[in-house]
């Protein structure tokens, strides 16, 4: 009969094997989502670039100097948009961006500014709520596969807060996606909008005629610009989350395999010791029996 130590070791091996199946499945799921998420990030770039180009052209025509989303005023209350994740098991992905935002919040409060938090993802909501921060609005169920409607809802909320004077500036914190191996927590000032500077382009300059007026066009474009910015942040954060989860689950699977090997060796040694002890007892008993018959 196996000893208690051997039974405990075998029980740990079975438990780790079950965990390994889960982490391996999550690794494969995350890996399968990375190509689609990466393609969505790349696909969103031309739209944002074209918006910037059009805003440059409209701005060059003298529009938008007094637009409410361009208005800069004394900053008393700052909105902090934090794009985290709804689920865990992604290593330090969520904690890195939350810490970056928290350091900025501490710096703002030290200078006497009020802070309102717009949390995207359950991780950010839970973290800041537990520590007593003021959460103006939380958006859940967004980060896994964000859609443009999600970006529009977030953009409308923060733009309304800015236009009504509830906040005087908005800073976004998200994870920028560079590759499947590299993601960088970063921040970006969303509101007030900084008008893009006209860039030199190859070829002859193009003269545009605007219908309706440049001011009316810009009135429609700037909200779309904010939506596109936030949508791009959501897409980059989603791709970063899947990449971070794949790496974390791969590391967990590798660690489980290594631990199973170590425990298997330990179990084999314990079993071998038990067999050796049993043989020794049998041999000793047989010799004692022979001696008793002499």
C-alpha positions, -999 to +999 in steps of 0.1 A: +000+000+000+014+035-009+025+057+019+007+090+027+036+110+012+034+091-021-004+095-023-001+132-016+026+136-044+004+117-069-026+139-059-005+170-066+005+156-100-031+150-110-041+185-098-013+202-117-021+181-149-057+194-147-045+230-143-021+225-172-050+215-195-067+248-186-037+270-191-029+252-224-064+258-236-064+294-227-030+298-244-044+284-276-075+305-275-055+337-269-031+327-297-060+322-321-073+357-313-041+376-318-040+376-356-076+390-358-069+416-332-037+427-349-054+430-382-081+452-367-054+475-352-038+478-387-071+483-404-081+512-381-049+532-389-059+545-424-093+558-412-076+578-384-049+590-407-075+602-432-094+620-405-063+638-395-056+648-431-091+662-435-089+681-402-056+696-414-072+708-446-103+722-429-082+739-402-060+754-429-092+770-443-096+789-410-123+767-393-126+756-358-107+783-339-136+786-314-148+749-314-158+737-280-137+705-282-106+727-290-113+751-261-085+753-235-095+765-201-081+765-166-078+729-155-095+722-122-109+687-128-091+661-149-108+631-164-087+599-164-098+572-190-082+539-180-084+510-205-077+478-186-093+443-190-124+425-180-106+392-173-074+382-156-049+355-163-029+380-184+002+385-162+009+421-153-010+435-183-038+452-162-017+461-132+009+479-154-016+504-169-034+508-136-002+517-118+007+542-145-027+559-142-025+558-104+008+576-104-007+603-127-037+607-104-014+611-074+005+638-092-027+656-101-041+655-066-008+668-052-012+699-074-048+704-062-067+690-092-098+670-088-099+637-107-128+617-122-121+582-135-137+566-165-128+529-162-129+506-191-127+470-179-136+453-147-100+452-134-098+491-134-132+494-119-125+470-091-091+485-083-101+521-081-135+515-064-118+494-037-094+523-030-121+549-028-114+568-061-143+587-078-154+566-107-176+587-130-185+558-153-174+522-159-176+504-192-176+466-188-176+437-214-157+459-239-121+448-239-122+413-253-136+423-288-143+460-288-166+474-314-170+509-328-203+513-309-183+508-277-159+535-287-188+558-296-204+553-262-172+561-244-165+591-266-200+605-262-197+602-224-163+620-221-172+646-247-204+655-228-185+658-196-160+681-212-185+703-230-207+707-199-176+716-178-176+686-156-140+680-166-115+705-180-092+679-196-092+642-204-061+619-203-063+584-216-042+555-203-040+524-225-015+498-237+000+505-271+005+474-293+038+471-311+040+434-317+030+401-302+060+404-279+061+441-271+033+462-256+038+496-238+016+512-213+012+548-224-009+579-219-025+604-244-042+637-239-076+634-257-093+666-247-090+694-254-081+682-289-048+694-301-052+704-338-029+684-360-003+704-377-003+705-414+025+683-427+044+686-459+032+661-485+048+651-518+034+665-550+016+698-557-006+713-530-043+707-534-068+735-531-102+724-516-136+739-518-158+731-488-196+725-489-210+732-464-188+756-446-155+745-431-169+753-396-198+730-401-176+702-415-153+705-385-183+704-361-190+670-375-155+658-379-140+665-344-164+641-325-156+614-351-120+621-345-124+615-308-143+583-315-116+571-338-089+578-313-107+559-285-116+530-309-079+527-318-070+527-281-095+499-275-082+478-304-046+482-294-054+474-258-074+443-269-045+430-290-021+437-261-043+418-237-045+387-259-007+388-264-001+392-227-025+364-219-009+340-244+026+347-229+013+343-193-005+310-201+024+296-220+047+304-190+021+288-167+019+257-189+057+254-191+060+257-153+033+231-148+052+207-171+084+213-152+067+208-118+051+176-130+085+163-140+100+171-106+070+156-087+071+124-109+108+120-100+099+124-064+071+099-066+093+074-084+120+077-057+094+074-029+079+043-046+114+028-052+122+034-015+090+016-005+098-013-027+133-015-014+120-014+022+094-042+014+121-064-002+144-059+028+116-068+052+108-100+031+145-110+030+149-103+067+118-123+075+129-152+054+163-153+070+148-152+104+125-181+095+155-202+083+174-194+114+145-205+136+144-239+119+180-247+125 
